[in-house]
Each structure stands twice: as C-alpha cells, then as structure tokens.
Amino acid sequence: MMHPTARTALIATAALLLAGAGTAVVAGEQTQRNVQEQLERTRKTLEGSGLATMVSGPYQGNVMGGTQVTKLTLLPKSAEPVVVTLTSRVHNGPFPEGRAFGAATVVTDVTFPPDVQKQLDAALGGQKISITTLVKFGGNSVTTYRVPEGQFTGDGTTMAWKAVTGNVYSEGERVRGDGQWPGLTVRGGGGLITLGASTWSTTGQTAQDGMGNATTTLNVGEIRGSDQGSTVFNVGPVKAESEVKSDAQFVSSSARYHVARATLNGQTYDDMTLNLTMGRLDRQVLAQLGHVDVADQNFDPKTLNSIFNALLQAGPTLSVDRLSVGSGTNEVQLNARAAFKAGADVDWMTLMLDPEALMSQMDVQAHLEGEAQAIEELGTRIAGQRKNVASMLQAAQEEGLLVRKGTRLAADLRLDQDGLKVNGVPLQ
C-alpha cells in the first residue's frame, strides 16, 4: 500500500497534469472541433510520458452549454494507480457567465476516488482544486489552475504546503505554460524537511506523430533537512532544463541540471552541473516505439528487437556534455560520449542479458580533467583522509592512469571492442 503521506503528495502535484486536460469540448461546431483536437494532443502527450492515461467521453449539451467527462489514470502501470475524474461544465459565449469575451468558458471539477477524496477534502479544509478555461474564438484557449494550500497529518507526520497556481496557453499547435509553488514543509519525529519556492515554464509545438518540439525549465529553491535542530542536508537552489528537438528525420533530447550548493554529511559541494544529450534518434522509428504496449498480453518481444535494430541504424549517441563540480580553478570536469555500432543482425533481446557482450557493441570515450589541488580536494570530501587521497593520486600518475599537465591532472578513457584503455594504454 502507498504511504498516506506519499499518496497525498501525489494528489497535490497531480493537478499540474490536470491543467492541460482541463479544456473540455465546447459548443459550436468549429470551436468544438478545435478543442477536441487539443484534447487529443493532450492525451498523446500524457500517455507518451507514461505518467497517465486519458479517456474522454462524448460531449453532451445544447446551444447554452453542456458537459464532458474525462478520466485520467495517474501512474497507470504502478501497483496503485489513481483515477481522477474531470467533469467539465461548458458555458457558451459570446460573454460566457458574464466573463471575458470568448466562445466559451469551461469550469472543470476534479474528483478523486472516495478514499483519496476524503483525505484531500480534510487536507484542503474543504477548498477545491480549480481549473478554468477561456476558449477564444478560433480555438485558442487560456487555462488557469490552482491547488489550494493545505495540511495533512498522519502517522506522526505533518505535511503543509502553499497554494500552487499556473496558466496554460494553447494556440493551435503551440502550447506554453507557467506556474509557481511557494513550497512545503514536512515535520515528524523531530525531523523537518523544507522545500523552497518553485517556478516552472514550458513551451511546445505538437505534431501528428507526437514528436514535436518542447522546452521546459524548473527552478527549485533550497531543499533543507534537519533532525533535532541539526542540519542533515541542504541542497539548492536547483535549476533543471530539458529540450526536445525534432526535424524531418531525427529527434534529439537534452537535459541540463545545476545545483548551486549542496551540503551532505558535513561536506559542501559548489556549482554542480550535469548536461546530457541523446541524439540521432530516428523519428519514424521512435514514433513506432511509442505505440508499443509491453503490458498487452499479446505483446511479442521480437517486436522490440526489430525496433531497436532500426533505431541503431541511425547511429544514436549519448553524451555527457558536462559533469562538473566547482568553478574556475576549483572545477573538476568530465565529458563523455557513447555510441552503438552494432549491425542490423544483432539480437538485442539476447544481448541485453549479456552485459559483457553489450559493452562490446559500444564505443565509449571520456575525458576527466582539473587542477591537481581541486581533484585532491574533491577526493578528500568524498573519501576522507587527505593523506590517503594524495597517495592514491600519486600512484595513479605513476601507473599512467592520470597524466600531469603543468598544475592539472587529466585522464582519457576509451572502451571499445578491444577493451578499456586509459591514456592509450590497455587496462589489464
């Protein structure tokens, strides 16, 4: 069973998914058609993420308005999926409900399963999650959503959060959104966890095959944890960015993370950065993979083998564009790149069960470099005992695993069908 506190946290954040689905169908044939198309795009996005499935019932109404019911299943493949019902009440324009000029307003009520709804009502003090959409003439829409502030207590733990608010703007094939959350606190057993203020923004352009373009930015304030008044960890601010780019043939996906400072186990690390890129993903094959349902009882595993082979023909790459700690002379940085080079006749289902054989099909290159003093300092923070770390670094230089370049230390690694080489020397 999911822990009550964890489940409430899921409920509180679920509304961020709901905003995109809050645009129900509206009266008027043209507007109705436009919004149905938006609803279908939302469904594809949610199901493609694996976070939710979405089913919308038929629109029922007349010239004055109507209703439409949409069901979202959050975490559908988990042991305890949560079904959320969205009942959208449509009020037709040109001045729906006396509000702004538009084709219609859509007010969406959010209902959870009875046991969850009871917890949520208590946590929100009777307040309701609100989703309101203004559908403009021509089909564009603006959705505003709000999750009220609340508090939940159970099993000796109290979680309190501030209200979440945001907007989603839909303009034809383009969707953009923004939101903010002042944060939350979790208290229990003498411990305290605080999540600082968060903001996010996203822009996207959908496509028929689901392989559109999108960028997302998330900023999170400091995340602090203490026990009996003593600090256990302090991380942040944190910034996460992701981007998906598609052209006629390929799709690439990148993610960038930056942590300004992290204090863990009494050690402080500054300016931690991780940038990843997955490139040269065949667009047509990737769209085909998105329609594979491995949970289907009639699923044939051989289907994945042919899809993997097709993907590899395009020569996909995974690169660590930057993994670094520190800045300036205190920076230690790693860059790496991995590429598959197997032929079309490889049985990937079998290969996945043989790690050694799988690694033989890869070509990996990595470069590590930093000031000798910075590397020694980082090693001491991780492993402790500066004297031992200094001895290990000296031994690594003598064995050729590290190369000194003036005041800097560097290492080049290469893994291919001939095995692992460090600075060009095979590692036995």
N, C-alpha and C positions, 0 to 999 in steps of 0.2 A: 504494500500500500504506500502511496506517496505521502510523505510527511505533511501534516496540515499547513505548516508554515510555508513549505516549498510550494504547495499547491496554491496557496493564496498569492504567493509571489508570481506564479504563472498567470493567475487570473488578473492580477494588477497590470501585468505587462502585455497580456493578450490583446488589450484594447488597441495597442499600436498596430496590430494586424487588422483589426476590425475597420479602421478608418477607411482603408482602401476599398472595403466591401460595403461601405455604408451608402453608396449611391445605388439605390434601388431603381427599378424601372419607373418611368413617369408617363402620364397620359399624353396623348398627341403622338401620332404615328412616327413623325421624324425624330422627335426627342426621345421617344421610347426606344427606337431602333439604336440611336446613338448611345444611350445609357446601357442598353443590353450589351452592346459591343464593349463598353468599358467594363461591365461586369464580367464578361468572358475573358478579357485581358487580365483582370484581377485574379480570376480563377486560375489561369495558366501560370501566373507569377507565383501564387501561393503554393500550388501543387508542385511547381518546378523546384521550389525551395525545400520541399519535404517537410515543412513545418505545419502545413494544414491542407485539408481538402475542402472543397466548397461545392455546394449544390444549391441552386436557386429554383424555387417553384415558379409557377406561372403568375403573371401579373393579373390581379383581379380588381376591376374598378369601372368607373364611368367617366364622364366628362369633368366631374368635380374632383375626382381623385381616386385613390384606391390603395391597395396594399400588396406587398410582395414579401415572401418569407424566404430567407437564405439561411442555410445551416453550414457552419464551419466546424470542422473537427480538428482541434489542435493536437499536434504530436500524434497523428493517426497511427503510427507504427509502434507507439510505446505501449507499455503494459496497461496504462490507464489513460487513454485518450479522453479529452474533454470536448463535449459537443456544445457549441454555442449557437443559439438561435437569434437571428436578426430579423425583427419584424419591422419593415419599413412602411410608414404611412405617408402617402403622397398627397400633397395639396397643390392643385394646379394654379397657374398664373392667369393673367399677367402680373398680379400682385398677390402671390400666394400667402395666405394668412396675414395679409396686410404688411408683408415684409418687402424686401428689396425687389425691384423689377426683375422678373425672370420667368422661365417656362414653368418652374415648379420648385417647391421645397420638399425635401424628404427628411422626415424625422424618424430615426431608427432606434427602436427599443432593443436592448441587449438582454438576453435571458440565458442563464446557465442551468445545468442540471439542478434539481431541487436541493440536494445536499450542499452543493457548491454555492447556490444562490443564497441559501440561509446563512452561510458563513460570510458571504460578500455583503449581504444586507447589514449584518451586525458590524462588519469591519468598516463600512462606509457610513454608518449611522443613518441608514435609510436613504441616503443620496443615491442617484443613479448615474451610470455611465451615459454620457450624452454624445450623440453623433447627429449632426445636422448638415444637410447638403443643399446648396442652392444650385439648381440646374439652370443654366442660362440658355437663351435661345441660340440654336446652333449646336447644342450638345455639350459645350464646355461646362465645368462644374467646379465649385469650391466646397470642400468638406471641412468642417471644424469638429474636433473631438476633445473630450475632457473626461479624465478619470478622476473623481473627487479624492481629496485627501482622506486618509482613513487609518485605522489602527486595528491590529489583530493580536490577540493574546491566546496562547495555547501551549501546554507542556512546559510552562515556566518561561516561555519566550514571548517577548512583546515586539512586534514589528510595526513601525509607524512610518507613513510616507506622505509626502506632499502631493498636491494635485498635478497630474500630467495633462498638458494641453498641446494642441498642434493643429496643423492645417494640411490638407492635401488639395492640390490644384490639378485638374485634368483638362488638358487642351488637345483634343484629338488624340494623336498617338503619343503625345508627350505628357508626362506626369512629373510633378515636383511636390515636395513636401518639406515641412519643418516642424519642430516640436521642442518642448523643454520640460524638464523634470527637476524641481529643486532638490530632490534626494530623499533618502530614507535612513532610519536608524533601526538596529536590531539589538535588543537587550535581553540578557538571560544568563543565569549562573555566574554573575559577577563580570561577565564579558560585555563588550559594546562594539558593534560594527557600524560605521558611518559611511554612507555613500554620498559623495558631494554632488553638486548640481550638474546636470547633464543637458546637453543640447544636441540636436541632430538635424541634418538636412539631406535631401536626396533629390536627384533629377534622373529621369529616364525616358527613353523612347522605345516603345514596344514594337514588335514585328510579328508577322503572322506565324513564324516558326518558333517564337519565344526567345530568339537570340538577339534581342535589341541591345541598346547601349544604356549604361547606368553608372552613376557615381553616387557614393554615399559617404558622409562624414559624421563621425560621432565624437563628441568631446565629453569626457567624464572628469569631474573634479576629484579631489583626493579621496581615496578609499582607505579608511583607517580602522584598525582593530586593536582593542586593548583588553587586558584581563586584570581584574582587581586594580584598575587605575594605571597599570603599566603597559606601555605600547608594545604590541606584538608585531604589527606590521603597519607600514604607511606607504601607500603607492599612489603616484599621480602628481599632477594631472596627466590624464591619458588621452591620446588622440588616435583614432582609428579611421582609416580611409580605404575605400575599395572602389574599383573601377572595372567595368566590363566594356570591352570594345569589340564591335563586330563589323566586318566588311563582307563582301560577297562570298568570300571563300573561308576566312578564318575568324576565330573568336579568341580573344586573349583576356585574361583576368589577372588583376594585380591587387595587392593588399599592402598597406603601409601602417605600421604601428610605431608610436613613440610614447615613451614613459619618461617624464621629466626627472623623476626621482623615485627610488624605491628603497625602503629600509626594511630589511628582513634579517632576523636573527642577529640584530645589533650591527649589521653591516649595511652601508649605504652605497647605492649604485646610481650614478647620474647619467642622464642622456642615453637611454637605451632605445635603440632603433632596430626594427626588423622590416625589411621590404622584400616582398615575394612577387614573382610573376610567373604565370603559366601561359605559355604562348603557343601559337601554331596549332590550335585545336580546330579540326575540320568542322565547319559549321553544319553541314548537312548530316554528318555522322553524329555530331553532338545532339542535334535535334532528334535524331532517331533514338539515341540513348535515353533521352528524356521521356520517351513513350514506353520504355521497358518497365514492366511491373514484375519485380522479382518475387513479390508476395502472391502472385497468381498461381493457383495450383497446377495450371497447365504450362507454367513457365519452363522453357527449355534452356538450360545453362549454356548450351552450344551457341545460343543467340549472342551472348556476351562475347564469346570468343571471336566471332566474325566482326563484331562492332569494334573490339579492341584492336584487331588487326587493321581495320580500316582507319581508325584513329592514328595508329602508329605510322601509317604510310605517309602522313603529312609531316612527320618528324617533330612531334611536340617536345617542348622544352620546359623545364622547371628551373628557375634561377632564384638564388638568394642574392638579390641585388645589393643588399647591405644588412649585415648583422653586426651591430657595434655597441660598445659601452664606452661612455666618456666622450669628451670633445677636445679638440686641439691636440696638444702633446700628450694628453691623458687618454686618447682614444685608442681602443683596440678594435680592429675591424676584420670581418670575414666576408668574403664573396665566394659564391659557389654556383655551379651550373651543371645540370644533369640532363642527359638526352638519351632516349631509347633508340637503338639502332637495329632491332630485330627485323628479320624478313617477314614476308607475308605468310609463311608456312608454319609459324610458331604457334604452338598450342598454349595459349595464355592461361587457360583454366588449370592446366597441369603445372605450368611454370610458377604460378602463384603459390603453389605448395612446396616449392623448392627454392628457398631464399638464395642459396649459392648460385644456382643456375640463373635466377632472375637477375642477380647482380652482374653476371657475365654479359647480360644483354644491355647493360648501361654503360655510359661514358660519363664519368663524373670528374669535374675539375674544381678545385677550391684553392683560395689564397688567403692566408692569415698574415696580418702584419700589424705592428705597433711599436711604440717606443719600448725599449727593454724594461725601463723602470715601470711603465704603465702595465706591461704584461705581468711583471713580478707582483705589482700591487694587486692586480685583479686576481691572480692566482692565490695570493695570500688571503684575500677576502673570502674566496670560495673554499680553499682547503685549509687555511690557517697555517701557523708556523712558517714565518717568512724565511727562516734559515733553510728549512727543508725545500721550500719552493725554489729558492735561489740555487740550491744544489741540483734540483731536477732540471732547471733551465740550462745550467751549465753542462749537465750530462747530455741533454738533448742537442746542444750545439756540438759537442764532441762527437756524437754519433751521426751528425749530419741531418738531424730531424728539424733543426732550426738553423737558419743562416743569419749571421750578423751583417747588417749594412750600416756601418757607422754606429749610431746610437740606437738603431732599430733592429728588431728581430722579425724574421719572415719565414714562411713555410709554404711550399706549393705541393698540393696533393693531386694525384691522378689515379683514378680507378677505372680500368677497362678490362678487356679480355685477357690481358697479360698480367693482371693482378694490381696490387696497390704499390704506387711509387711515391716517395716523399723526396722532393727536390731532385727528381730524376733518378733516384736510387731505389731499386726494388726493395720492398719491406718484406723480409723473410719471416 
